[in-house]
Amino acid sequence: MISLLESLISALAFLKQLAPSPDRDSSVSAQGVRLNSKASVVLLLVCLSFASHEANGQEERYWGTIVRHPPANYVLRMDDGKLLNAEWESGYHRWSIGQRIILTTENGSGFMFFNNKQTQVAVFAYNPAQIGR
Protein backbone atom coordinates (compact mmCIF):
# COMPACT_ATOMS: atom_id res chain seq x y z
CA MET A 1 0.00 0.00 0.00
CA ILE A 2 2.80 2.44 0.84
CA SER A 3 4.61 1.77 -2.44
CA LEU A 4 1.36 2.47 -4.29
CA LEU A 5 1.03 5.83 -2.53
CA GLU A 6 4.66 6.64 -3.32
CA SER A 7 3.96 5.85 -6.99
CA LEU A 8 0.91 8.11 -6.91
CA ILE A 9 2.93 10.99 -5.43
CA SER A 10 5.65 10.51 -8.06
CA ALA A 11 3.09 10.46 -10.86
CA LEU A 12 1.43 13.65 -9.59
CA ALA A 13 4.82 15.36 -9.34
CA PHE A 14 5.53 14.34 -12.95
CA LEU A 15 2.17 15.75 -14.09
CA LYS A 16 2.95 19.01 -12.29
CA GLN A 17 6.19 19.29 -14.29
CA LEU A 18 4.22 18.86 -17.51
CA ALA A 19 1.89 21.75 -16.66
CA PRO A 20 2.43 24.76 -18.95
CA SER A 21 4.40 27.63 -17.52
CA PRO A 22 2.57 30.93 -16.82
CA ASP A 23 4.71 32.88 -19.31
CA ARG A 24 3.01 31.11 -22.28
CA ASP A 25 -0.22 32.25 -23.91
CA SER A 26 -2.99 32.27 -21.26
CA SER A 27 -5.44 30.21 -23.37
CA VAL A 28 -2.84 27.49 -23.91
CA SER A 29 -1.91 27.61 -20.24
CA ALA A 30 -5.51 27.27 -19.06
CA GLN A 31 -6.12 24.41 -21.48
CA GLY A 32 -2.98 22.59 -20.29
CA VAL A 33 -3.93 22.99 -16.63
CA ARG A 34 -7.43 21.69 -17.37
CA LEU A 35 -5.95 18.66 -19.17
CA ASN A 36 -3.46 17.97 -16.37
CA SER A 37 -6.19 18.31 -13.73
CA LYS A 38 -8.31 15.72 -15.52
CA ALA A 39 -5.29 13.43 -15.88
CA SER A 40 -4.51 13.85 -12.17
CA VAL A 41 -8.06 12.92 -11.18
CA VAL A 42 -8.06 9.85 -13.45
CA LEU A 43 -4.65 8.76 -12.14
CA LEU A 44 -5.81 9.23 -8.55
CA LEU A 45 -8.94 7.13 -9.11
CA VAL A 46 -6.98 4.33 -10.79
CA CYS A 47 -4.41 4.22 -7.97
CA LEU A 48 -7.10 4.23 -5.28
CA SER A 49 -8.95 1.35 -6.95
CA PHE A 50 -5.74 -0.70 -6.97
CA ALA A 51 -5.04 0.28 -3.35
CA SER A 52 -8.42 -1.02 -2.16
CA HIS A 53 -7.94 -4.32 -4.03
CA GLU A 54 -4.44 -4.69 -2.56
CA ALA A 55 -5.68 -4.01 0.98
CA ASN A 56 -8.51 -6.55 0.61
CA GLY A 57 -6.12 -9.14 -0.81
CA GLN A 58 -3.79 -8.87 2.18
CA GLU A 59 -6.50 -9.28 4.80
CA GLU A 60 -5.89 -12.54 6.62
CA ARG A 61 -8.66 -14.76 7.91
CA TYR A 62 -8.22 -17.60 10.36
CA TRP A 63 -11.00 -20.17 10.78
CA GLY A 64 -11.72 -21.89 14.07
CA THR A 65 -14.31 -23.19 16.54
CA ILE A 66 -15.21 -22.00 20.02
CA VAL A 67 -14.31 -24.80 22.48
CA ARG A 68 -14.70 -22.99 25.84
CA HIS A 69 -16.30 -19.82 27.05
CA PRO A 70 -14.95 -18.64 30.42
CA PRO A 71 -16.21 -15.16 31.48
CA ALA A 72 -15.29 -12.44 28.92
CA ASN A 73 -13.10 -14.90 26.98
CA TYR A 74 -13.41 -17.44 24.21
CA VAL A 75 -11.04 -20.39 23.87
CA LEU A 76 -10.71 -21.20 20.19
CA ARG A 77 -9.36 -24.25 18.38
CA MET A 78 -8.17 -23.03 15.02
CA ASP A 79 -8.37 -25.24 11.94
CA ASP A 80 -4.57 -25.66 12.01
CA GLY A 81 -4.80 -27.06 15.60
CA LYS A 82 -3.65 -23.97 17.53
CA LEU A 83 -5.44 -23.08 20.75
CA LEU A 84 -6.03 -19.36 21.12
CA ASN A 85 -7.74 -17.11 23.62
CA ALA A 86 -9.92 -14.29 22.35
CA GLU A 87 -10.65 -11.77 25.08
CA TRP A 88 -13.87 -9.83 24.50
CA GLU A 89 -13.40 -6.06 24.01
CA SER A 90 -16.67 -4.93 22.41
CA GLY A 91 -19.50 -6.00 20.16
CA TYR A 92 -21.50 -9.22 20.02
CA HIS A 93 -21.06 -11.40 23.14
CA ARG A 94 -23.42 -14.37 22.84
CA TRP A 95 -21.18 -16.80 21.02
CA SER A 96 -21.75 -20.49 21.82
CA ILE A 97 -19.43 -23.45 22.29
CA GLY A 98 -19.10 -25.32 19.00
CA GLN A 99 -19.83 -22.24 16.90
CA ARG A 100 -17.58 -21.62 13.87
CA ILE A 101 -15.78 -18.26 13.77
CA ILE A 102 -13.27 -16.33 11.70
CA LEU A 103 -10.47 -14.25 13.24
CA THR A 104 -8.73 -11.37 11.51
CA THR A 105 -5.53 -12.02 13.50
CA GLU A 106 -3.93 -14.76 15.56
CA ASN A 107 -2.09 -12.33 17.82
CA GLY A 108 -3.14 -8.86 18.94
CA SER A 109 -6.24 -6.77 18.50
CA GLY A 110 -8.68 -7.86 15.82
CA PHE A 111 -12.15 -9.12 15.09
CA MET A 112 -13.95 -12.41 15.56
CA PHE A 113 -16.91 -12.76 13.24
CA PHE A 114 -19.23 -15.06 11.37
CA ASN A 115 -22.24 -14.16 9.23
CA ASN A 116 -23.65 -10.91 10.66
CA LYS A 117 -22.10 -11.25 14.15
CA GLN A 118 -18.89 -9.38 15.00
CA THR A 119 -16.83 -8.95 18.16
CA GLN A 120 -13.68 -6.93 18.73
CA VAL A 121 -11.20 -9.14 20.59
CA ALA A 122 -7.63 -9.27 21.88
CA VAL A 123 -6.14 -12.56 20.65
CA PHE A 124 -3.21 -14.42 22.18
CA ALA A 125 -2.00 -17.99 22.69
CA TYR A 126 -4.16 -19.97 25.10
CA ASN A 127 -2.59 -20.52 28.52
CA PRO A 128 -4.91 -22.35 30.98
CA ALA A 129 -2.94 -20.96 33.96
CA GLN A 130 -3.86 -17.40 32.96
CA ILE A 131 -7.48 -17.98 32.03
CA GLY A 132 -8.69 -20.94 34.03
CA ARG A 133 -9.35 -24.51 33.04
Sequence and secondary structure as in RCSB ss.txt:
>XXXX:A:sequence
MISLLESLISALAFLKQLAPSPDRDSSVSAQGVRLNSKASVVLLLVCLSFASHEANGQEERYWGTIVRHPPANYV
LRMDDGKLLNAEWESGYHRWSIGQRIILTTENGSGFMFFNNKQTQVAVFAYNPAQIGR
>XXXX:A:secstr
 HHHHHHHHHHHHHHHHHS  TTS HHHHHHHHHHHHHHHHHHHHHHHHHHHHHHHHH   EEEEEEE  TTEEE
EEETTS EEEEEEEEE     TT EEEES SSEEEEEEETTEEEEEEEEE  HHHH  
